[in-house]
Amino acid sequence: MNNDRKPGMNKREKMLVMAAVALAIVVLGLQFVILPLNKEVGLRRDIYEGLSMEALEIEDNLIREEVIVQTHRKAQADVEEASLIYPKKLPNEEIDRVMTRLCMSSGLSPRSLQIGVPAAVKISDVTGGRREADAFCTVAISMGLSGDYYSLRSLIDEVNRTENLRITKFTFNMNANSSSAFSVTFEMTMLAQ
């Protein structure tokens, strides 16, 4: 036997051991460092995406809520504006009093008065299409009046300055004594509440 061998490893064995150690380091690094980190990154990415979706939903809900609040504020402003122009629904006695004063302040003498039944009307019909709601009602008021032309002209001018009142029908009869009889139908718009 040949005992010329030195104790230890030859060059080839050293290379094999170094390759095995390097391979072990790579495998252990993958197993215990890279793969757990990759799983952690994936979990964090999923959490981030979930939170991003929740944030988008919350932002969308906030935008919707803001739109609803703005719409509600606009509707409230419209009602407040309308309540400045249009009176609350008046009882017949108050309508009688208002119309009689209006005619008498114009120099006309009321002879007869008929007040119709209030009918619901959409706000768009009243305000030119801004809002659709049954917040208003109209009532037809027929009056028999007597007086002269200038008094009638004064009444028409006064009605034209009033936002909630308009003349819908008018008939005129001239008497021999220069006094005239008029039949006027008004339409009064009021808040339905």
C-alpha positions as a Markdown table, in Angstrom:
| # | Residue | x | y | z |
|---|---|---|---|---|
| 1 | Met | 0.0 | 0.0 | 0.0 |
| 2 | Asn | 0.9 | 3.4 | -0.7 |
| 3 | Asn | 1.0 | 5.7 | 2.3 |
| 4 | Asp | 2.0 | 8.7 | 0.4 |
| 5 | Arg | -1.2 | 10.3 | 0.9 |
| 6 | Lys | -1.3 | 13.3 | 3.1 |
| 7 | Pro | -4.0 | 13.5 | 5.6 |
| 8 | Gly | -6.6 | 16.1 | 4.4 |
| 9 | Met | -8.5 | 16.6 | 1.2 |
| 10 | Asn | -7.1 | 16.9 | -2.2 |
| 11 | Lys | -8.0 | 19.8 | -4.5 |
| 12 | Arg | -10.9 | 18.0 | -6.1 |
| 13 | Glu | -12.5 | 17.1 | -2.7 |
| 14 | Lys | -12.1 | 20.7 | -1.5 |
| 15 | Met | -13.9 | 21.9 | -4.6 |
| 16 | Leu | -16.7 | 19.4 | -4.0 |
| 17 | Val | -17.1 | 20.4 | -0.4 |
| 18 | Met | -17.0 | 24.1 | -1.3 |
| 19 | Ala | -19.7 | 23.5 | -4.0 |
| 20 | Ala | -21.8 | 21.6 | -1.5 |
| 21 | Val | -21.4 | 24.3 | 1.1 |
| 22 | Ala | -22.3 | 27.0 | -1.5 |
| 23 | Leu | -25.3 | 25.0 | -2.6 |
| 24 | Ala | -26.4 | 24.5 | 1.0 |
| 25 | Ile | -26.1 | 28.3 | 1.6 |
| 26 | Val | -28.2 | 29.0 | -1.5 |
| 27 | Val | -30.8 | 26.4 | -0.5 |
| 28 | Leu | -31.0 | 27.5 | 3.1 |
| 29 | Gly | -31.0 | 31.2 | 2.1 |
| 30 | Leu | -33.9 | 30.5 | -0.3 |
| 31 | Gln | -35.7 | 28.3 | 2.3 |
| 32 | Phe | -35.3 | 30.5 | 5.3 |
| 33 | Val | -34.8 | 34.0 | 4.0 |
| 34 | Ile | -36.0 | 34.7 | 0.4 |
| 35 | Leu | -39.2 | 32.6 | 0.4 |
| 36 | Pro | -40.5 | 33.9 | 3.8 |
| 37 | Leu | -39.7 | 37.5 | 2.7 |
| 38 | Asn | -41.5 | 36.8 | -0.6 |
| 39 | Lys | -44.5 | 35.5 | 1.2 |
| 40 | Glu | -44.5 | 38.5 | 3.5 |
| 41 | Val | -44.2 | 40.9 | 0.6 |
| 42 | Gly | -47.2 | 39.1 | -1.1 |
| 43 | Leu | -49.2 | 39.4 | 2.1 |
| 44 | Arg | -48.4 | 43.1 | 2.5 |
| 45 | Arg | -49.2 | 43.7 | -1.2 |
| 46 | Asp | -52.6 | 42.0 | -0.6 |
| 47 | Ile | -53.2 | 44.1 | 2.5 |
| 48 | Tyr | -52.2 | 47.2 | 0.6 |
| 49 | Glu | -54.5 | 46.5 | -2.3 |
| 50 | Gly | -57.4 | 45.7 | 0.1 |
| 51 | Leu | -56.8 | 49.0 | 2.0 |
| 52 | Ser | -56.5 | 50.8 | -1.3 |
| 53 | Met | -59.9 | 49.4 | -2.4 |
| 54 | Glu | -61.4 | 50.4 | 1.0 |
| 55 | Ala | -60.0 | 53.9 | 0.6 |
| 56 | Leu | -61.5 | 54.2 | -2.8 |
| 57 | Glu | -64.9 | 53.0 | -1.6 |
| 58 | Ile | -64.7 | 55.5 | 1.4 |
| 59 | Glu | -63.7 | 58.3 | -1.0 |
| 60 | Asp | -66.6 | 57.4 | -3.3 |
| 61 | Asn | -69.0 | 57.3 | -0.4 |
| 62 | Leu | -67.7 | 60.7 | 0.8 |
| 63 | Ile | -68.2 | 62.1 | -2.7 |
| 64 | Arg | -71.8 | 60.7 | -2.9 |
| 65 | Glu | -72.5 | 62.0 | 0.6 |
| 66 | Glu | -71.2 | 65.4 | -0.4 |
| 67 | Val | -73.4 | 65.4 | -3.5 |
| 68 | Ile | -76.4 | 64.4 | -1.4 |
| 69 | Val | -75.6 | 67.2 | 1.2 |
| 70 | Gln | -75.2 | 69.8 | -1.6 |
| 71 | Thr | -78.5 | 68.6 | -3.3 |
| 72 | His | -80.2 | 68.8 | 0.1 |
| 73 | Arg | -78.8 | 72.3 | 0.7 |
| 74 | Lys | -79.9 | 73.4 | -2.8 |
| 75 | Ala | -83.4 | 72.1 | -2.2 |
| 76 | Gln | -83.6 | 73.9 | 1.2 |
| 77 | Ala | -82.4 | 77.1 | -0.4 |
| 78 | Asp | -85.0 | 76.7 | -3.1 |
| 79 | Val | -87.7 | 76.2 | -0.5 |
| 80 | Glu | -86.5 | 79.2 | 1.5 |
| 81 | Glu | -86.4 | 81.3 | -1.6 |
| 82 | Ala | -89.9 | 80.2 | -2.6 |
| 83 | Ser | -91.2 | 80.9 | 0.9 |
| 84 | Leu | -90.0 | 84.5 | 0.5 |
| 85 | Ile | -91.9 | 84.8 | -2.8 |
| 86 | Tyr | -94.9 | 82.5 | -2.2 |
| 87 | Pro | -97.1 | 82.7 | 0.9 |
| 88 | Lys | -98.0 | 79.6 | 2.9 |
| 89 | Lys | -101.3 | 78.1 | 1.9 |
| 90 | Leu | -103.9 | 80.6 | 3.0 |
| 91 | Pro | -107.4 | 79.8 | 4.2 |
| 92 | Asn | -110.3 | 81.1 | 2.0 |
| 93 | Glu | -111.0 | 84.0 | 4.5 |
| 94 | Glu | -107.4 | 85.3 | 4.1 |
| 95 | Ile | -107.5 | 84.9 | 0.3 |
| 96 | Asp | -110.8 | 86.9 | 0.4 |
| 97 | Arg | -109.2 | 89.6 | 2.5 |
| 98 | Val | -106.0 | 89.8 | 0.4 |
| 99 | Met | -107.9 | 90.0 | -2.9 |
| 100 | Thr | -110.5 | 92.5 | -1.6 |
| 101 | Arg | -107.7 | 94.8 | -0.3 |
| 102 | Leu | -105.8 | 94.5 | -3.6 |
| 103 | Cys | -108.8 | 95.5 | -5.7 |
| 104 | Met | -109.9 | 98.3 | -3.4 |
| 105 | Ser | -106.4 | 99.7 | -3.2 |
| 106 | Ser | -106.5 | 99.9 | -7.0 |
| 107 | Gly | -109.8 | 101.8 | -6.9 |
| 108 | Leu | -112.1 | 99.0 | -8.0 |
| 109 | Ser | -115.2 | 97.8 | -6.1 |
| 110 | Pro | -115.5 | 94.1 | -5.6 |
| 111 | Arg | -119.0 | 92.8 | -6.4 |
| 112 | Ser | -118.6 | 89.0 | -6.1 |
| 113 | Leu | -115.9 | 86.6 | -5.2 |
| 114 | Gln | -115.5 | 82.8 | -5.8 |
| 115 | Ile | -112.5 | 80.9 | -4.6 |
| 116 | Gly | -111.8 | 77.5 | -6.2 |
| 117 | Val | -110.3 | 74.4 | -4.7 |
| 118 | Pro | -106.4 | 74.4 | -4.4 |
| 119 | Ala | -104.7 | 72.2 | -6.9 |
| 120 | Ala | -101.2 | 70.8 | -6.5 |
| 121 | Val | -98.7 | 72.0 | -9.1 |
| 122 | Lys | -95.1 | 71.0 | -9.7 |
| 123 | Ile | -92.5 | 73.6 | -8.8 |
| 124 | Ser | -91.0 | 73.4 | -12.3 |
| 125 | Asp | -94.3 | 74.9 | -13.6 |
| 126 | Val | -93.9 | 77.8 | -11.2 |
| 127 | Thr | -90.1 | 78.5 | -11.3 |
| 128 | Gly | -89.3 | 77.6 | -14.9 |
| 129 | Gly | -87.9 | 74.1 | -14.6 |
| 130 | Arg | -85.5 | 74.4 | -11.7 |
| 131 | Arg | -86.9 | 71.6 | -9.5 |
| 132 | Glu | -89.5 | 68.9 | -9.7 |
| 133 | Ala | -91.6 | 68.6 | -6.5 |
| 134 | Asp | -95.2 | 69.0 | -5.4 |
| 135 | Ala | -94.4 | 71.8 | -3.0 |
| 136 | Phe | -96.9 | 74.3 | -4.4 |
| 137 | Cys | -100.6 | 74.7 | -5.0 |
| 138 | Thr | -102.6 | 77.1 | -7.1 |
| 139 | Val | -106.1 | 78.3 | -6.5 |
| 140 | Ala | -108.4 | 80.0 | -9.0 |
| 141 | Ile | -110.1 | 83.2 | -7.7 |
| 142 | Ser | -113.0 | 84.7 | -9.8 |
| 143 | Met | -114.0 | 88.2 | -9.0 |
| 144 | Gly | -116.7 | 90.5 | -10.3 |
| 145 | Leu | -115.4 | 94.1 | -10.1 |
| 146 | Ser | -116.7 | 97.6 | -11.1 |
| 147 | Gly | -114.7 | 100.7 | -11.7 |
| 148 | Asp | -113.0 | 102.7 | -14.4 |
| 149 | Tyr | -110.3 | 101.9 | -16.9 |
| 150 | Tyr | -107.5 | 103.6 | -14.8 |
| 151 | Ser | -108.4 | 101.6 | -11.8 |
| 152 | Leu | -108.3 | 98.4 | -13.8 |
| 153 | Arg | -104.9 | 99.4 | -15.2 |
| 154 | Ser | -103.7 | 100.0 | -11.7 |
| 155 | Leu | -104.9 | 96.5 | -10.7 |
| 156 | Ile | -103.1 | 94.9 | -13.7 |
| 157 | Asp | -99.9 | 96.7 | -12.8 |
| 158 | Glu | -100.1 | 95.6 | -9.2 |
| 159 | Val | -100.7 | 91.9 | -10.2 |
| 160 | Asn | -97.7 | 92.1 | -12.6 |
| 161 | Arg | -95.5 | 93.1 | -9.7 |
| 162 | Thr | -96.7 | 90.2 | -7.6 |
| 163 | Glu | -94.8 | 87.0 | -8.0 |
| 164 | Asn | -97.5 | 84.6 | -6.8 |
| 165 | Leu | -100.6 | 86.1 | -8.6 |
| 166 | Arg | -101.5 | 86.2 | -12.3 |
| 167 | Ile | -104.6 | 87.0 | -14.3 |
| 168 | Thr | -105.8 | 84.0 | -16.3 |
| 169 | Lys | -109.2 | 85.3 | -17.7 |
| 170 | Phe | -110.7 | 88.7 | -18.2 |
| 171 | Thr | -114.0 | 90.0 | -19.5 |
| 172 | Phe | -115.1 | 93.6 | -19.8 |
| 173 | Asn | -118.6 | 95.1 | -20.0 |
| 174 | Met | -119.1 | 98.9 | -20.5 |
| 175 | Asn | -122.1 | 100.5 | -18.9 |
| 176 | Ala | -123.8 | 103.7 | -20.3 |
| 177 | Asn | -122.8 | 105.7 | -17.2 |
| 178 | Ser | -119.1 | 105.2 | -18.0 |
| 179 | Ser | -118.8 | 102.8 | -15.2 |
| 180 | Ser | -117.5 | 99.4 | -16.2 |
| 181 | Ala | -118.0 | 95.9 | -14.9 |
| 182 | Phe | -115.2 | 93.4 | -15.1 |
| 183 | Ser | -115.0 | 89.8 | -14.5 |
| 184 | Val | -111.4 | 88.7 | -13.6 |
| 185 | Thr | -110.1 | 85.3 | -12.8 |
| 186 | Phe | -106.8 | 85.2 | -10.9 |
| 187 | Glu | -104.5 | 82.3 | -10.2 |
| 188 | Met | -102.8 | 82.5 | -6.9 |
| 189 | Thr | -99.7 | 80.2 | -6.2 |
| 190 | Met | -98.9 | 79.3 | -2.6 |
| 191 | Leu | -96.7 | 76.8 | -0.8 |
| 192 | Ala | -98.7 | 73.6 | -0.3 |
| 193 | Gln | -97.7 | 73.2 | 3.3 |
